[in-house]
């Protein structure tokens, strides 16, 4: 199978009210558990919002604050890009 890196920007959940965050956290944990149960979960994690250095495919580097820096990652081991997209949409595998 192929491993896919799923990311989201640091401001992806800014629109969610604080009182809804516990439910969002429960849903995220449930999603990860489904990936584990399906045998496709590799890892996930979050990154602190801080100045980021971005390295592009051509090797150029940009240093400093980047509001769109990656804030969270999940890696899944699935057969296709379509299956990876299902993980993002929280569909059953």
N, C-alpha and C positions, 0 to 999 in steps of 0.2 A: 504494500500500500504506500501511499504518498502522504507526507506530513504537510499540513497547511497551518500557517500562522494567521490567526484571526486577531486583529487589533481594533482598538477604538481610541479616538482622541481624548485628551484630558478634559475637554468641556462636554463630552457626550451626555453626561447626566445632569448638567447644570439646570435644566428645566424641571427636574423632579423636585417637588417640595420635600423639605426635611422630614416631615411626618410620614412620607411614603417610602423613605429609604429602607426601613427595616423589611418591608414587603419586597422591595427590589432585591435586597440582599438574599432573602429566602428564595426568590425565584432564580437568582443567579446560582445559588448553591444547588438547587434542584436540577437546574440545567447541567451543571458539572457532574452531578450524580448520575444523570441519564447517560452522559458521555462515558463515564466510568463503567456503568452497567453494560453499555453497548461494546465495551472493549476498545474504544477509539481515543480515549483521553490520554494525552501525553503529559501536559502540564499547563498551568495557568498562573498568573500573578499580576500584581499591580506595581506601578512605578510612581514615586513621589513626583509632584509637579515641581520642577526645578529647571534651570537653564539646560538646554539640550544641544548637543552637537549632532547635526544631521549629515550623514555621509551618503552621497548619491551613487548611482551605478557607475558613473564616470570617475569616481574617486574624489570629487570636490567635496569640501567640508564647510558647513556653515555653523558657526559657534554662537551661542547666546540664547536668550529667551525665545521660545518657539511655542506660541499658544496652541498649536495643533500637534504638539509632540505626543507620541504614543503614551497612553496612561495605563492601559491594561492589555494583556496578551493571553491567548489560549492557543495551544497547539493540539491539533487532532490528527490522527493517523487513519485516513479514510481513502477509499478507492478513487474518488473523483472530486473535482471542484464543486460539483453540484451537491455532493454529500456534505462538503465543508460548509456550503451556503445554508444547508438545512440546520446545521449546528448554530449558525448565527441567528436564523429565524426561529430557533427553538422548536423545530419540527422533530418528530420522531425519526430515528435512523432505521 
